[in-house]
């Protein structure tokens, strides 16, 4: 009854524009209402809710949820792994336990100075687990990340990529892994990264998360080091990526944890593009939900970084009350593309 009441209240709240959220009421990486019970149970050493959650995503082909939740469960297991160890001991062939375990292994090795060698050692096992997972594309995202960390060659990566897209041609996580591989093996290949992301977004269904991939490519372009005026060279394409993401954001309710990462990334990119009015709108829409990515790129305190950026954006707009948009022309009339324009 309490859950039903809270959901009804949440729906009513979403029908109204969210008010500015005080700093003390902002949450970092808050789970949604389906993941939260699994994390609470895992903290008590009980793997059953996590197993049921991931089994449901596999049964209903909820690949984007499966990818996100498996990643969050693996992150939790880095600090408290007993529940996962018990799960794997009781069901060593459970594909959901294998998925979380593989993600945990890769994440642990990623932070090691011996990352390349360690990931090369586990790559065959990660790939074998993916091959045994049937139609599930999510283990292939882990295999692609492993290949990038192991500095695999193009031929091997393309083989893994073909297996991933055969299972799900528009899976966001696998596309992010491929984009990051392209950026890693070809530093400065921003045009190629944008080409890849824009093609994937253009070919995806209207509601597919992969339509936000150009925003990830824009982020990679804006945060690249030592490439001169990369943002200036590709400015029109970066603005187009942000405009597409604004439309995707507008399709979701305000103050919703599911699109929180999209909105946090979009706000980050818009600030870097000096589009503070648009950034302020995304900071408003994200409500209390802050995600570590992308703010952890600049600092070990992503929440503090988010709050600093939000305060800076608000101060800038307060000092220029007549500002409308960023002032950066996106057409011959100097106007941005807005959700209402479509």
FIZA-161642 format. One line per field, with one value per residue (C-alpha): x, z, y; residue number from 1. Coordinates in nm, 2 decimals. Layout:
// residues N
u <- X, ...
w <- Z, ...
v <- Y, ...
torfi <- NUM, ...
***
This chain:
// residues 342
u <- 0.00, 0.28, 0.46, 0.13, 0.08, 0.44, 0.40, 0.08, 0.24, 0.53, 0.31, 0.13, 0.46, 0.58, 0.28, 0.41, 0.74, 1.00, 1.11, 1.48, 1.62, 1.83, 2.19, 2.11, 1.83, 2.04, 2.13, 2.43, 2.36, 2.03, 1.88, 1.53, 1.25, 1.31, 1.69, 1.67, 1.51, 1.78, 2.06, 1.90, 1.87, 2.23, 2.34, 2.18, 2.36, 2.06, 2.11, 1.76, 1.61, 1.90, 1.87, 1.50, 1.55, 1.80, 1.61, 1.32, 1.52, 1.64, 1.30, 1.15, 1.45, 1.49, 1.85, 1.91, 1.77, 1.97, 2.30, 2.25, 2.14, 2.41, 2.67, 2.52, 2.51, 2.87, 2.97, 2.80, 2.98, 3.32, 3.27, 3.05, 3.09, 2.96, 2.61, 2.75, 2.99, 2.70, 2.49, 2.76, 2.84, 2.47, 2.42, 2.76, 2.59, 2.33, 2.37, 2.28, 2.54, 2.79, 2.71, 2.75, 3.07, 3.23, 3.15, 3.30, 3.62, 3.67, 3.60, 3.85, 4.12, 4.05, 4.19, 4.51, 4.85, 4.87, 4.53, 4.63, 4.78, 4.51, 4.23, 4.41, 4.41, 4.04, 3.93, 3.88, 3.66, 3.46, 3.40, 3.31, 3.05, 2.90, 2.89, 2.70, 2.44, 2.23, 2.04, 2.16, 2.37, 2.48, 2.77, 2.91, 2.93, 3.15, 3.35, 3.39, 3.51, 3.76, 3.89, 3.95, 4.13, 4.34, 4.43, 4.29, 4.35, 4.08, 4.01, 3.93, 3.72, 3.53, 3.46, 3.31, 3.12, 2.96, 2.84, 2.70, 2.50, 2.37, 2.19, 2.08, 2.16, 2.07, 2.20, 2.33, 2.59, 2.76, 2.76, 2.92, 3.19, 3.26, 3.27, 3.52, 3.73, 3.74, 3.84, 4.11, 4.28, 4.25, 4.32, 4.20, 3.96, 3.67, 3.52, 3.51, 3.36, 3.09, 3.02, 2.98, 2.75, 2.53, 2.48, 2.38, 2.14, 1.99, 1.92, 1.78, 1.41, 1.26, 1.26, 1.60, 1.85, 2.12, 1.98, 2.18, 2.51, 2.61, 2.61, 2.87, 3.07, 3.04, 3.16, 3.46, 3.54, 3.51, 3.72, 4.00, 4.34, 4.59, 4.39, 4.37, 4.04, 3.86, 3.53, 3.55, 3.62, 3.32, 3.10, 2.79, 2.79, 2.84, 2.54, 2.33, 2.42, 2.31, 1.99, 1.90, 1.96, 1.74, 1.46, 1.52, 1.53, 1.19, 1.03, 1.09, 0.92, 1.11, 1.29, 1.30, 1.60, 1.60, 1.70, 1.92, 2.25, 2.14, 2.05, 2.36, 2.58, 2.37, 2.41, 2.79, 2.81, 2.59, 2.81, 3.12, 2.94, 2.86, 2.49, 2.41, 2.04, 1.99, 2.21, 2.00, 1.69, 1.85, 1.98, 1.62, 1.47, 1.72, 1.57, 1.75, 1.92, 2.30, 2.51, 2.88, 2.93, 3.03, 3.12, 3.38, 3.59, 3.70, 3.72, 3.70, 3.40, 3.14, 2.85, 3.05, 3.14, 2.78, 2.67, 2.95, 2.85, 2.49, 2.57, 2.79, 2.51, 2.25, 2.48, 2.56, 2.19, 2.11, 2.37, 2.22, 1.84, 1.78, 1.97, 1.77, 1.95, 2.33, 2.35, 2.53, 2.35, 2.22, 2.05, 2.04, 1.81, 2.04, 1.79, 1.84, 1.63, 1.38, 1.15, 0.85, 1.00, 0.93
w <- 0.00, 0.08, -0.25, -0.44, -0.25, -0.32, -0.69, -0.71, -0.54, -0.78, -1.08, -0.95, -0.88, -1.23, -1.38, -1.23, -1.32, -1.05, -0.82, -0.77, -0.55, -0.25, -0.24, 0.07, -0.12, -0.42, -0.45, -0.62, -0.83, -0.66, -0.78, -0.94, -0.76, -0.93, -0.85, -0.49, -0.33, -0.49, -0.35, 0.00, 0.00, -0.12, 0.17, 0.39, 0.21, 0.02, -0.36, -0.44, -0.53, -0.76, -0.92, -0.98, -1.11, -1.37, -1.47, -1.54, -1.77, -1.96, -1.99, -2.13, -2.33, -2.13, -2.25, -2.15, -1.80, -1.77, -1.87, -1.63, -1.34, -1.38, -1.39, -1.07, -0.89, -0.99, -0.86, -0.53, -0.52, -0.54, -0.18, -0.05, -0.26, -0.01, -0.15, -0.50, -0.39, -0.22, -0.54, -0.76, -0.52, -0.52, -0.89, -1.07, -1.42, -1.36, -1.65, -1.44, -1.17, -1.45, -1.60, -1.27, -1.19, -1.53, -1.50, -1.15, -1.27, -1.55, -1.33, -1.07, -1.33, -1.50, -1.21, -1.19, -1.32, -1.49, -1.65, -2.00, -1.90, -1.65, -1.90, -2.16, -1.92, -1.85, -2.20, -2.32, -2.02, -2.07, -2.43, -2.36, -2.11, -2.37, -2.63, -2.38, -2.31, -2.62, -2.74, -2.46, -2.59, -2.25, -2.19, -2.52, -2.39, -2.11, -2.38, -2.58, -2.28, -2.20, -2.55, -2.53, -2.20, -2.33, -2.64, -2.87, -3.24, -3.49, -3.62, -3.28, -3.18, -3.50, -3.44, -3.10, -3.23, -3.50, -3.23, -3.02, -3.30, -3.43, -3.10, -3.06, -3.34, -3.13, -2.79, -2.63, -2.41, -2.69, -2.90, -2.62, -2.59, -2.96, -2.96, -2.67, -2.85, -3.16, -2.96, -2.77, -3.07, -3.29, -3.08, -3.26, -3.47, -3.37, -3.72, -3.73, -3.38, -3.47, -3.80, -3.62, -3.35, -3.59, -3.82, -3.52, -3.40, -3.74, -3.79, -3.45, -3.35, -3.23, -2.86, -2.86, -2.61, -2.87, -3.03, -2.75, -2.88, -3.06, -2.72, -2.60, -2.91, -2.84, -2.48, -2.61, -2.85, -2.59, -2.33, -2.56, -2.46, -2.69, -3.00, -3.04, -3.12, -3.18, -3.05, -3.28, -3.59, -3.51, -3.34, -3.57, -3.51, -3.14, -3.12, -3.33, -3.09, -2.80, -2.98, -3.05, -2.68, -2.57, -2.77, -2.60, -2.26, -2.33, -2.40, -2.03, -1.71, -1.51, -1.19, -1.31, -1.23, -1.56, -1.79, -1.51, -1.68, -2.01, -1.85, -1.65, -1.95, -2.16, -1.90, -1.89, -2.27, -2.29, -2.03, -2.23, -2.54, -2.34, -2.38, -2.02, -2.06, -2.21, -1.94, -1.67, -1.82, -1.80, -1.45, -1.36, -1.53, -1.36, -1.02, -0.73, -0.94, -1.00, -1.17, -1.12, -1.49, -1.64, -1.33, -1.21, -1.51, -1.35, -0.99, -0.72, -0.58, -0.86, -0.64, -0.54, -0.90, -1.01, -0.73, -0.83, -1.20, -1.11, -0.89, -1.16, -1.42, -1.19, -1.11, -1.48, -1.57, -1.27, -1.39, -1.74, -1.69, -2.06, -2.19, -2.41, -2.51, -2.55, -2.82, -3.04, -3.38, -3.50, -3.81, -4.03, -3.77, -3.48, -3.30, -3.13, -3.22, -2.93, -2.85, -2.95, -3.30, -3.40
v <- 0.00, 0.24, 0.17, 0.23, 0.56, 0.67, 0.59, 0.78, 1.08, 1.06, 1.06, 1.37, 1.54, 1.47, 1.64, 1.97, 2.14, 2.04, 2.31, 2.38, 2.10, 2.22, 2.09, 1.88, 1.69, 1.58, 1.21, 1.06, 0.75, 0.68, 0.35, 0.33, 0.16, -0.17, -0.19, -0.05, -0.36, -0.58, -0.36, -0.35, -0.73, -0.76, -0.55, -0.81, -1.08, -1.20, -1.25, -1.37, -1.03, -0.95, -1.29, -1.23, -0.88, -0.99, -1.30, -1.08, -0.86, -1.17, -1.31, -0.99, -0.88, -0.56, -0.52, -0.16, -0.22, -0.54, -0.37, -0.08, -0.30, -0.56, -0.27, -0.12, -0.46, -0.53, -0.19, -0.27, -0.61, -0.43, -0.32, -0.61, -0.93, -1.19, -1.20, -1.25, -1.52, -1.71, -1.67, -1.81, -2.09, -2.19, -2.15, -2.16, -2.17, -1.90, -1.66, -1.36, -1.44, -1.50, -1.16, -0.97, -1.17, -1.09, -0.73, -0.72, -0.89, -0.65, -0.35, -0.46, -0.52, -0.19, 0.01, -0.20, -0.08, -0.42, -0.38, -0.48, -0.81, -0.89, -0.83, -1.04, -1.33, -1.31, -1.22, -1.58, -1.66, -1.34, -1.42, -1.78, -1.66, -1.43, -1.70, -1.92, -1.65, -1.70, -1.40, -1.17, -0.89, -0.75, -1.00, -0.88, -0.53, -0.66, -0.86, -0.54, -0.34, -0.62, -0.61, -0.24, -0.27, -0.55, -0.35, -0.60, -0.55, -0.44, -0.79, -0.93, -0.63, -0.65, -1.02, -0.94, -0.64, -0.86, -1.10, -0.81, -0.64, -0.97, -1.01, -0.65, -0.41, -0.10, -0.19, 0.13, -0.02, -0.21, 0.10, 0.30, 0.03, 0.04, 0.42, 0.42, 0.16, 0.38, 0.68, 0.49, 0.32, 0.63, 0.94, 1.25, 1.05, 1.28, 1.29, 0.91, 0.89, 1.14, 0.96, 0.63, 0.78, 0.97, 0.67, 0.45, 0.72, 0.77, 0.40, 0.34, 0.33, 0.65, 0.55, 0.37, 0.49, 0.46, 0.77, 0.95, 0.81, 1.13, 1.30, 1.05, 1.12, 1.50, 1.44, 1.24, 1.53, 1.80, 1.62, 1.51, 1.64, 1.80, 1.82, 2.20, 2.36, 2.03, 2.17, 2.46, 2.24, 2.02, 2.28, 2.24, 1.86, 1.90, 2.13, 1.89, 1.61, 1.82, 1.92, 1.56, 1.47, 1.76, 1.60, 1.27, 1.43, 1.60, 1.25, 1.15, 1.28, 1.54, 1.43, 1.06, 0.84, 0.65, 0.95, 1.10, 0.99, 1.13, 1.46, 1.49, 1.42, 1.66, 1.94, 1.88, 1.90, 2.21, 2.39, 2.30, 2.44, 2.76, 2.69, 2.78, 2.85, 2.50, 2.35, 2.51, 2.35, 2.00, 2.06, 2.15, 1.84, 1.60, 1.70, 1.54, 1.27, 1.32, 1.05, 1.00, 1.00, 1.25, 1.46, 1.21, 1.28, 1.61, 1.52, 1.25, 1.43, 1.41, 1.53, 1.83, 1.90, 1.88, 2.12, 2.37, 2.36, 2.41, 2.70, 2.86, 2.82, 2.98, 3.26, 3.32, 3.34, 3.56, 3.81, 3.81, 3.79, 3.88, 3.58, 3.34, 3.03, 3.02, 3.28, 3.03, 3.02, 2.69, 2.82, 3.13, 3.29, 3.22, 3.00, 2.66, 2.36, 2.32, 2.03, 2.24, 2.29, 1.93
torfi <- 1, 2, 3, 4, 5, 6, 7, 8, 9, 10, 11, 12, 13, 14, 15, 16, 17, 18, 19, 20, 21, 22, 23, 24, 25, 26, 27, 28, 29, 30, 31, 32, 33, 34, 35, 36, 37, 38, 39, 40, 41, 42, 43, 44, 45, 46, 47, 48, 49, 50, 51, 52, 53, 54, 55, 56, 57, 58, 59, 60, 61, 62, 63, 64, 65, 66, 67, 68, 69, 70, 71, 72, 73, 74, 75, 76, 77, 78, 79, 80, 81, 82, 83, 84, 85, 86, 87, 88, 89, 90, 91, 92, 93, 94, 95, 96, 97, 98, 99, 100, 101, 102, 103, 104, 105, 106, 107, 108, 109, 110, 111, 112, 113, 114, 115, 116, 117, 118, 119, 120, 121, 122, 123, 124, 125, 126, 127, 128, 129, 130, 131, 132, 133, 134, 135, 136, 137, 138, 139, 140, 141, 142, 143, 144, 145, 146, 147, 148, 149, 150, 151, 152, 153, 154, 155, 156, 157, 158, 159, 160, 161, 162, 163, 164, 165, 166, 167, 168, 169, 170, 171, 172, 173, 174, 175, 176, 177, 178, 179, 180, 181, 182, 183, 184, 185, 186, 187, 188, 189, 190, 191, 192, 193, 194, 195, 196, 197, 198, 199, 200, 201, 202, 203, 204, 205, 206, 207, 208, 209, 210, 211, 212, 213, 214, 215, 216, 217, 218, 219, 220, 221, 222, 223, 224, 225, 226, 227, 228, 229, 230, 231, 232, 233, 234, 235, 236, 237, 238, 239, 240, 241, 242, 243, 244, 245, 246, 247, 248, 249, 250, 251, 252, 253, 254, 255, 256, 257, 258, 259, 260, 261, 262, 263, 264, 265, 266, 267, 268, 269, 270, 271, 272, 273, 274, 275, 276, 277, 278, 279, 280, 281, 282, 283, 284, 285, 286, 287, 288, 289, 290, 291, 292, 293, 294, 295, 296, 297, 298, 299, 300, 301, 302, 303, 304, 305, 306, 307, 308, 309, 310, 311, 312, 313, 314, 315, 316, 317, 318, 319, 320, 321, 322, 323, 324, 325, 326, 327, 328, 329, 330, 331, 332, 333, 334, 335, 336, 337, 338, 339, 340, 341, 342
***
